[in-house]
Amino acid sequence: MGQAYSAGLTVTESIVLRKERILPLKGKVLVKKGDEVKAETVVAETLLPGKVVPFNLANKLGVTPGQLTNFIKIEAGQQITTHTVLAETKGLFGLGLFKNEVHSPVEGEVESISSVTGQVLLREPRIPVQVKAFMDGIVTDVIEDEGVVIENKSAYIQGIFGIGGETIGEIKVLAKSPEAEIEASAVDASCSGKIIVTGSFVNFAVIEAARHHGVKAIITGGIDDRDIKKLLGHDIGVAITGHENIGLTIVVTEGFGKITMARKTFDLLKKFEGKKTSIHGRTQIRAGVIRPEIIIPQAFDAAELVVKEASLPILEPGTLIRVIRQPNFGKIAKVISLPEELTKVESETLVRVLEAQFEDGTRMILPRANVEVIET
């Protein structure tokens, strides 16, 4: 067989990217088709509904639910503050003696009033939400009331795993080589606002130093899952990551443990040192795979923005791959051949295999299911 399909990730110096930037609810789009935008540009905004607060007004006023309508001072949809009187009694003999009035416990608006239960539903103020472009580019499409599509030409790296949300900064390579590991002392005030590259591993002390000095993000070959638990205060679940509020973003390019960063990835980051970069740590392993992304915008002409149709990564002689199973987990190799016949492996099952050559020149037969393609 000359080629086969496999899972893969992308590491490339030049790619046309298309990103949808969509609001969680319908709102207002602030840019138009053809506009050039920066990563920091707010492209759409909306207001999320505030929290609903049930409030037993009849009970607070000391009347029955059926009597509440005689004393109510508000109506549905009305804006309120903590000074707003929701209801009040006239007092003894109508003279104001022992008069009782109830103020709103929150600011916001009146959602509804029930004369059956005596409750009012109060809604706290709406929460403004803004969606930024996240990457420099051109608005190529506007989705009315929802968001936009932005395209650009970038150097692009997908990671294996990440935590932390979207952020923007300049790349600063601290590691001297892809197999090197930095000390916490290497992170200083000059790293503030930067995206630092730490080589094969990042330990907890380095992460803490990065947070202390205002580092925007860390790019590393490997990380210890115990350090992640220490950082988050809990084990990593199976749900999507990327919403953690830890003060920075971390993108792991190779896997867990001390794993040499792929030479192509390291060289690419070194080449674009000092360049503005967009990065996020969102990761989802299950269906609908989401990978962390490192996006380094480049100058381009609009005519260059032709996005290729998505296709499955292809295994063929010469393809660069990463091993995703032990004992060679994380190692980079090149496909030498793809034997057609099924081969019996240690588990006694018959599987399709490939012959791979590692960076040190050694060759090995590997099950195809144990590798992923590094798209370039």
ZIDANOR-V100614 format. One record per pair of residues at least 24 apart in sequence whose C-alpha atoms are under 6 Angstrom apart, sorted by the first residue. I is the first residue (numbers start at 1). J is the second residue. If there is no record, write none. Layout:
I;J
I;J
This chain:
1;340
3;315
3;316
4;314
4;315
5;313
5;314
5;315
6;313
7;372
8;313
8;372
8;373
8;374
9;158
9;374
9;375
10;157
10;158
10;374
10;375
11;156
11;157
11;375
11;376
12;155
12;156
12;376
13;155
14;154
14;155
15;153
15;154
16;152
16;153
16;307
17;151
17;152
18;150
18;151
19;149
19;150
20;148
20;149
21;147
21;148
22;146
22;147
23;146
23;147
26;145
26;146
27;145
28;145
29;145
29;147
33;139
33;140
33;141
34;139
34;140
35;138
35;139
36;137
36;138
37;136
37;137
38;136
39;133
39;134
39;135
39;136
40;132
41;132
41;133
42;131
42;132
43;131
43;132
44;130
44;131
44;147
45;129
45;130
46;128
46;129
47;126
47;127
47;128
47;129
48;126
48;127
49;126
50;123
50;124
50;125
50;126
51;123
51;124
52;122
52;123
53;121
53;122
53;123
54;121
55;119
55;120
56;118
56;119
57;118
57;119
58;118
65;115
65;116
65;117
65;118
66;115
76;110
76;111
76;112
77;109
77;110
77;111
78;109
78;110
79;108
79;109
80;107
80;108
80;109
81;107
82;106
82;107
153;298
154;296
154;297
154;298
155;296
156;294
156;295
157;293
157;294
158;292
158;293
159;252
159;253
159;292
160;252
160;253
160;254
161;252
161;283
162;250
162;251
162;252
162;281
162;282
162;283
162;292
163;241
163;242
163;249
163;250
163;281
164;242
164;243
164;244
164;249
164;281
165;242
165;243
165;280
165;281
166;279
166;280
167;279
168;277
168;278
169;193
169;194
169;195
169;276
169;277
170;194
170;195
170;274
170;275
170;276
170;277
171;195
171;196
171;273
171;274
171;275
172;196
172;273
173;197
174;198
175;199
178;260
178;261
178;266
179;260
184;209
189;213
191;215
200;258
200;259
200;260
200;261
201;258
216;248
217;248
217;249
217;250
218;250
219;251
220;252
221;252
221;253
221;254
221;259
221;260
221;261
222;252
222;254
222;255
222;256
222;257
222;258
222;259
223;256
223;257
224;256
224;257
240;283
240;284
241;282
241;283
242;281
242;282
251;281
254;330
320;374
321;372
321;373
321;374
322;371
322;372
323;370
323;371
324;370
324;371
325;370
333;357
333;358
